[in-house]
Amino acid sequence: MVLKIVYGFALIVCVCMPTNYGDDECLENYIATCAKISSLYPESEAAHLIVAGDLNCHNNSRFYVTLNQFVSEHCLMISDMTRLTDAFTYSNEALNTFTWIDHILCGSTFDSLITDCHAHYEFISSDHKPLCVVFEKIISSSELFIDVESSNNTVLDWSNVDQRSIYRYQHVLYSALKDIDIPGIVLENNNISITECVDKISQYYELVISCIQVACYKTIPKRVCGVRVE
């Protein structure tokens, strides 16, 4: 996936890398998969690369040399390993083997924007524990706004909304709202002027309304004005 961000375009690759079975074939497959990702990067014409997911590799793995070569070649960092200690992202059914094989790889620009990194040990639905990484404001707030005027020949058709549309709407709206900062200065700073306070609340209100607009136009069925779609 190529995502437009404040620093240009980024290629985001979610992976499930080959498993280490101890033979030469799996190592060859691992090297080939790294090469495939390397070929995708220039083809995408993206300025940044992020690789995340099941890398099937820890620092004592025979794949680690190959992974480090890939990281070095693309000037990446293993961002989770620079922040966590004694973590694990995989455990077997017997709960006697714990390894750290899920990672996120990104360049120094993105690494500097990480505000949180942790594994969700509370999840028990899989032998892997989700690795959560939070980036700070990599998408400009202006990207949240849509050109309503360009869509003035269509209207939202709420009569054709089904449960799937509602779920998608909830997901898109939540994803947009969680990136908006509540103007805490309004709540904490007694020295702020009324004008500044009103301005910050107005900006916050506009961002929230824009998120709702985006969620609606991305997920709710539409119809041409004056024409009802049955």
Summary of the structure (lengths in Angstrom):
residues: 230
radius of gyration: 22.4
end to end distance: 34.2
largest distance: 69.5
contacts: 585
relative contact order: 0.11
helix: 40%
strand: 21%
